[in-house]
Amino acid sequence: MKMRKSEVILYVMAAMTLTACFGSRSASTSGRGGEVVGVGGGKAFNEPSPYGMTQVKRGYLKMGIDQQDSLWGKETPVKDISVDGFWMDETEVTNSEYKQFVYYVRDSILRERLADPAYGGDETYKITEDKNGDPVKPYLNWKKNLPRKPNEDEQRAFESLYVTNPVTGEKMLDASQLNYKYEIYDYTTAALRRNRLNPEERNLNTDLTVNPDEVVMISKDTAYIDDEGRIVRETINRPLSGPWDFLNTYIVNVYPDTTCWVNDFRNSDNEMYMRSYFSNPTYNDYPVVGVTWEQANAFCAWRTDYLLKGLGSEARYIQRYRLPTEAEWEYAARGKDGNEFPWENESVKSGDGCFYANFKPDKGNYTKDGNLITSRVGIYSQNSNGLYDMAGNVAEWTSTIYTEAGVDAMNDLNPQLEYKAAKEDPYRLKKKSVRGGSWKDPESYIRSAWRTWEYQNQPRSYIGFRCVRSLASSSSTKQKATKSKKKK
């Protein structure tokens, strides 16, 4: 009987797993008199501490505002929840860190073009064979440096990524070309019983008659670049055909919207920030802004792939970088004692009159806390979880969709509400939860439990993000994260 490609892949993966298990078992079962002693062998995986991250240990949280807020005169849901441990960025992602992503996308496009016959066709910028000389799916050769003194063809490849300002004559990077393509396998949807390839496995109730001809419809996100160079995103609904139906493709333009400084504040002279906040090295250690929820997710995907390329066989244990769930964010912000703010007391400043965060203390006095807009990350004290700026500076994207029901609609174990809004979905379904308050917000908005939202494709001058990564093991083994040094 001829097997489908997907079945062959699954069979091989299963065979490899069984071989590894049986191989380690054979030595431990000898001479045991037929007793069940368990599978031994193998070396425990000790997860290395991710650079710039700290471990937030698993625990319990009363999520929501326990003392009901009278500001808006409405009830705020409260719920007891538990979350597993995770790694979290000590600070918000900075301009410098996000630039690394932007430059990676730029340099990958350059390598693609330098390998293109239209720009000289230097095949060494791509790897098409393995070490044995067998053909592989072509991928970029990052070990080959870009030319310092490009020839005529190479120079055209460089110039193709730049445009000329019609007013000043200045050459600028063409941000519209900086598109990042990535793929995410939806393991959760693939694991649902209703999506089993074998119809008999979709329902365990033996009283029901199995319909072998039942058609299961799945949704798959895909994207491509059309003939005009525009990104086209589609959600395809089609019959389930194999495991690769759960591989979703995304293409995202990664350059921050620097015009948000002007569009967010009408009748305000913020042109300086628009022109220099992301490009001027003075702001390298400031949080990146003007980044949409979609761009933040693309950064997480790139950061994961960038990490995995540097790891060996242990890469299979490492979890992906992602945005925190709303519950994870609040749990991490409250600190080990579940405080209302990321610090211990209920005031926003110390006895010496020093503020604990960058926010708007008065109606219009942004500078009272020492800053006008955003501040350099990590200049305020960290909370008991080792995290900086969990209140103020910039509000932060989470992976959770925003609903009025909030935590009431969530599970009490690792709660998450997720919805991958299709392009054709109503705009109201594209609201994502935003936490922490920002440099422009008053005191009531920077409490750890305060909820707000923004549309997933809307960049703001006061919204940034930080990444999290689930622990490779949820055991209670103590792990110590190496914290990066922060300037005070």
C-alpha positions in Angstrom: 0.0 0.0 0.0 1.4 3.4 -1.0 1.8 5.9 1.9 1.2 9.6 1.6 4.1 11.9 2.2 2.7 13.2 5.4 2.2 9.7 6.7 5.8 8.8 5.8 7.0 11.8 7.7 5.0 10.9 10.8 6.0 7.3 10.6 9.7 8.1 10.4 9.4 10.6 13.4 7.6 7.9 15.4 10.2 5.3 14.5 13.1 7.6 15.5 11.4 8.3 18.9 10.7 4.6 19.6 14.3 3.6 18.6 15.7 6.2 21.0 13.5 5.0 23.8 14.1 1.3 23.2 17.8 1.9 22.9 18.0 3.6 26.3 15.7 1.0 27.9 17.6 -2.2 26.9 20.5 -1.6 29.2 18.4 -0.8 32.3 16.1 -3.9 32.0 18.8 -6.5 32.0 18.9 -8.7 35.1 15.8 -7.2 36.7 13.8 -10.4 36.9 11.0 -9.0 34.8 10.2 -6.2 37.1 9.1 -2.8 35.8 11.9 -0.4 36.7 11.3 2.5 34.3 13.3 3.9 31.5 16.8 5.1 32.4 19.6 6.6 30.5 19.9 10.0 28.9 21.2 13.2 30.3 18.9 15.8 31.8 18.6 19.0 29.9 19.8 22.1 31.8 18.3 25.1 30.1 20.8 27.9 29.7 19.7 31.3 31.1 18.6 33.5 28.1 20.6 36.7 27.8 18.8 39.7 29.3 15.9 37.6 30.7 15.0 36.6 34.2 13.0 33.6 35.4 9.5 34.2 36.8 8.7 31.1 38.8 5.3 29.5 38.6 2.7 30.6 41.1 -0.7 31.9 42.0 -2.4 35.3 41.4 -5.7 36.9 42.2 -6.0 38.5 38.7 -7.9 41.8 38.3 -8.6 44.8 40.5 -9.6 43.5 43.9 -10.7 46.9 45.2 -13.2 47.9 42.5 -12.3 51.0 40.5 -14.7 53.9 40.9 -13.0 55.9 38.1 -15.3 54.5 35.4 -18.1 53.3 37.7 -18.0 49.7 36.5 -17.1 46.3 38.0 -13.8 44.7 37.0 -13.7 40.9 37.0 -11.4 39.2 39.5 -10.3 35.5 39.4 -7.9 33.2 41.1 -5.5 31.8 38.5 -2.2 29.8 38.4 0.5 30.2 35.9 3.6 28.1 35.0 7.1 29.5 35.2 8.6 31.4 32.2 11.5 33.6 31.2 10.8 37.3 30.6 12.8 40.1 29.2 14.1 42.3 32.1 13.3 45.4 30.1 11.2 46.4 27.2 12.7 45.7 23.8 14.9 48.6 22.9 15.5 50.5 19.7 18.9 49.0 19.5 17.6 45.4 19.8 14.8 46.1 17.3 17.3 47.6 14.9 19.2 44.3 14.9 16.0 42.7 13.6 15.6 45.5 10.9 19.2 45.1 9.8 18.9 41.3 9.6 15.9 41.7 7.3 17.9 44.3 5.2 21.0 42.1 5.0 18.9 39.0 4.1 17.4 40.9 1.2 20.8 42.0 0.1 22.1 38.5 0.1 19.1 37.3 -1.9 19.8 40.0 -4.5 23.6 39.4 -4.7 22.8 35.7 -5.5 20.3 36.8 -8.2 21.7 36.7 -11.7 20.2 40.2 -12.3 22.8 41.5 -9.8 25.8 39.4 -10.6 24.6 36.0 -9.5 27.2 35.2 -6.8 26.0 31.8 -5.9 28.1 31.7 -2.8 25.6 33.8 -1.0 23.3 30.8 -0.9 23.9 27.3 0.3 22.3 24.6 -2.0 24.2 21.5 -0.9 25.0 19.8 2.4 28.5 18.8 3.5 28.1 15.6 1.5 27.3 17.4 -1.7 23.6 16.4 -1.7 21.1 19.0 -2.7 19.1 20.9 0.0 16.5 23.6 0.0 18.5 26.7 -0.7 19.1 29.0 2.3 21.3 32.1 2.9 24.9 31.8 3.7 25.4 34.2 6.6 29.1 33.3 6.9 29.9 35.1 3.7 30.3 38.8 4.5 28.7 41.5 2.3 31.3 43.1 0.0 33.1 46.2 1.4 34.1 47.4 -2.1 31.2 46.3 -4.3 31.6 46.0 -8.0 29.1 47.5 -10.4 26.6 44.7 -10.2 26.9 44.5 -6.4 26.5 48.2 -6.1 23.2 48.0 -8.0 22.0 45.5 -5.4 22.8 47.9 -2.6 21.2 50.9 -4.3 18.0 48.9 -5.0 17.3 49.0 -1.2 17.4 52.8 -1.0 15.3 55.7 -2.2 16.1 59.4 -2.7 14.3 62.0 -0.7 12.8 64.3 -3.4 13.1 67.4 -1.3 16.6 67.0 0.4 18.2 64.6 -2.1 19.2 62.4 0.9 19.4 58.6 0.3 17.2 56.7 2.7 16.6 53.0 3.3 13.4 52.0 1.5 11.4 50.8 4.5 8.6 49.5 2.3 10.9 46.6 1.1 11.8 45.4 4.6 9.4 42.5 4.7 10.0 39.5 7.0 8.5 36.1 6.1 8.1 33.5 8.8 6.2 30.3 9.4 4.6 29.1 12.7 3.3 25.6 13.2 0.0 25.6 15.2 0.6 22.6 17.4 -2.4 23.4 19.6 -4.9 23.3 16.7 -3.1 20.3 15.1 -3.5 18.4 18.4 -7.3 18.9 18.7 -9.1 15.6 18.4 -11.5 16.9 15.8 -8.5 17.5 13.5 -7.2 13.9 13.5 -6.5 12.5 10.1 -8.1 9.2 11.0 -11.9 9.8 11.4 -12.2 7.0 13.9 -9.9 9.0 16.3 -12.1 12.2 16.3 -14.6 10.9 18.9 -13.9 8.3 21.6 -17.6 7.6 22.2 -18.1 4.1 20.9 -21.9 4.5 20.8 -21.5 6.8 17.8 -21.1 5.6 14.3 -18.0 6.8 12.6 -18.5 8.6 9.2 -15.3 7.8 7.3 -16.3 10.4 4.6 -16.7 13.3 7.1 -15.0 16.4 5.8 -13.1 18.5 8.4 -12.6 22.1 7.5 -9.5 24.0 8.8 -8.4 27.6 8.6 -4.8 28.3 7.5 -3.1 31.7 7.4 -0.9 32.4 4.4 0.7 35.4 2.8 2.5 36.3 -0.4 3.9 39.3 -2.3 1.8 40.3 -5.4 3.1 41.6 -8.7 2.9 45.2 -7.4 5.1 44.3 -4.4 2.2 44.5 -1.9 1.8 42.1 1.0 -1.3 40.0 0.5 -2.5 38.1 3.6 -5.3 35.5 3.4 -7.0 33.1 5.7 -7.8 30.0 3.7 -10.6 27.6 4.7 -10.2 24.2 3.2 -10.7 20.5 3.9 -8.1 18.9 6.2 -5.6 17.0 4.0 -2.5 16.5 6.2 -0.3 17.7 9.1 1.2 20.6 7.1 -2.3 22.3 7.0 -1.4 23.7 10.3 1.7 25.5 9.1 0.8 29.2 8.9 2.8 31.7 6.8 3.1 35.4 7.6 4.8 38.3 5.8 5.2 41.5 7.9 6.9 44.8 7.1 9.2 45.3 10.1 10.1 49.0 10.0 8.5 51.0 12.9 6.0 53.7 12.0 8.0 56.8 13.0 5.1 59.0 12.1 3.2 57.8 15.1 4.7 60.7 17.1 2.8 63.1 14.9 -0.3 61.1 14.3 -0.8 60.3 18.0 -0.7 64.0 19.1 -2.5 66.5 16.9 -1.6 70.2 17.4 1.7 69.2 18.9 5.2 69.8 17.6 6.7 66.3 17.7 8.5 66.3 14.4 11.9 65.9 16.2 10.9 62.5 17.6 9.5 61.4 14.3 12.9 62.1 12.6 15.3 60.9 15.3 13.7 58.6 18.0 14.4 55.4 16.1 17.4 56.5 14.0 19.5 58.5 16.4 21.9 56.4 18.5 21.1 58.7 21.5 17.8 56.7 21.8 19.4 53.2 21.4 18.6 52.2 25.0 15.0 53.6 24.9 12.1 51.3 24.3 11.1 50.8 20.6 7.7 52.3 19.8 5.6 52.6 16.6 5.6 48.8 16.5 2.3 47.0 15.9 1.2 43.8 17.6 1.9 42.0 14.2 5.4 43.4 14.1 6.1 42.4 17.7 5.1 38.8 16.9 7.4 38.9 13.8 10.2 40.0 16.1 9.5 37.0 18.4 9.6 34.6 15.5 12.9 36.1 14.2 14.4 36.0 17.7 13.5 32.3 18.0 15.0 31.3 14.6 18.1 33.4 15.4 18.6 31.6 18.6 17.9 28.1 17.3 20.5 28.5 14.5 23.2 28.8 17.2 22.1 25.6 19.1 22.8 22.0 18.4 20.7 19.0 19.2 19.3 20.6 22.3 17.4 23.1 20.2 14.4 20.7 20.2 13.9 21.5 24.0 13.9 25.2 23.7 10.5 27.0 23.6 9.7 29.8 21.2 10.0 33.5 22.1 6.5 35.0 22.2 4.5 37.8 23.6 3.3 37.2 27.2 -0.3 36.3 27.9 -2.3 38.9 29.8 -2.2 36.7 32.9 1.6 36.2 32.7 2.1 39.9 32.3 0.1 40.8 35.4 1.6 38.0 37.4 5.1 39.1 36.6 4.3 42.8 37.1 2.8 42.4 40.6 6.0 40.8 41.9 6.3 38.0 44.4 3.9 39.5 46.9 1.1 40.3 44.4 1.3 44.1 44.9 -1.0 46.6 43.3 2.0 48.3 41.6 5.3 46.6 40.7 6.8 48.1 43.9 6.0 47.4 47.5 4.1 50.4 48.8 0.9 51.9 47.4 2.5 55.3 46.6 4.1 56.1 43.3 7.2 57.7 44.9 9.5 57.0 47.7 9.8 58.9 51.0 12.6 61.0 49.4 10.2 62.1 46.7 11.7 60.0 43.9 9.2 58.4 41.5 9.2 54.7 40.9 8.2 54.9 37.3 8.0 57.1 34.2 4.4 58.3 33.8 2.4 61.6 33.9 2.2 62.6 37.6 0.1 65.7 37.0 -2.5 66.8 34.5 0.1 68.3 32.1 3.4 68.1 33.9 5.1 65.2 32.1 8.5 66.3 33.5 7.7 66.0 37.2 9.1 62.4 37.2 12.3 63.6 35.4 11.2 62.6 31.9 9.3 64.3 29.1 8.5 61.2 26.9 10.0 57.7 27.2 13.1 57.1 29.3 16.1 54.8 29.0 15.1 51.3 30.0 16.2 50.1 33.4 16.8 53.4 35.2 14.1 52.8 37.7 14.3 50.0 40.3 13.4 46.5 39.3 10.5 44.7 41.0 10.9 41.5 43.1 10.9 39.4 40.0 13.9 41.3 38.6 11.9 43.2 36.0 12.2 46.9 35.0 9.6 49.3 33.8 6.6 47.0 34.4 4.7 50.3 35.1 5.0 53.3 32.8 7.6 54.1 30.2 5.7 52.3 27.4 2.6 50.2 27.7 3.2 46.7 26.4 1.5 44.3 23.9 0.3 40.9 25.2 -0.8 37.9 23.1 -4.3 38.0 24.5 -7.4 39.3 22.7 -9.3 42.0 24.5 -12.8 41.2 25.7 -15.0 43.0 28.2 -15.4 39.8 30.1 -11.6 39.6 30.6 -10.5 37.1 33.1 -14.1 35.8 33.6 -13.8 34.1 30.2 -10.4 32.6 30.9 -9.3 29.2 32.4 -7.8 29.3 35.8 -4.7 27.4 34.7 -2.3 29.2 32.4 -5.2 31.3 31.1 -5.2 32.6 27.6 -7.8 34.0 25.1 -6.3 33.8 21.6 -7.9 34.6 18.2 -5.9 34.9 15.0 -8.1 37.6 13.3 -8.3 37.2 9.5 -8.0 40.2 7.3 -11.7 40.1 6.5 -12.8 39.8 10.1 -14.7 42.8 11.7 -12.2 45.3 13.0 -13.5 44.9 16.6 -12.1 41.3 16.6 -8.6 42.7 16.2 -8.4 44.2 19.7 -5.4 43.0 21.7 -4.8 43.6 25.4 -2.2 46.2 26.4 -0.8 46.4 29.9 1.3 48.6 32.1 0.4 52.2 31.2 3.0 54.5 29.6 4.9 57.8 29.9 1.7 59.7 28.9 -0.7 58.0 31.4 -1.8 59.1 34.9 -1.3 57.0 38.0 -4.5 55.0 37.8 -3.4 53.6 34.4 -0.1 52.2 35.5 -1.4 49.7 38.1 -0.5 46.1 37.3 -4.2 45.0 37.0 -5.3 47.9 34.7 -6.5 46.7 31.3 -6.7 48.5 28.1 -6.4 47.6 24.4 -5.3 48.6 20.9 -6.0 47.2 17.4 -3.3 44.7 16.3 -2.3 46.8 13.2 -2.1 50.1 15.0 1.3 51.5 15.9 1.5 54.0 18.8 4.2 56.2 20.3 3.4 54.9 23.7 3.2 51.1 23.1 6.2 48.7 23.0 6.7 45.1 24.1 8.9 42.6 25.7 9.2 38.8 25.0 8.7 35.8 27.2 9.7 32.1 26.7 8.1 29.2 28.4 10.5 27.1 30.5 11.8 24.0 28.9 10.7 22.1 32.0 8.0 23.0 34.4 9.7 21.1 37.3 10.4 22.9 40.5 14.2 22.6 40.0 15.7 25.9 41.0 17.3 27.8 38.1 19.2 31.0 38.4 19.0 33.5 35.6 22.0 35.7 34.7 20.8 39.2 34.7 22.3 41.8 32.4 23.8 44.9 34.1 21.6 48.0 33.9 22.8 51.6 34.0 21.6 53.5 37.0 
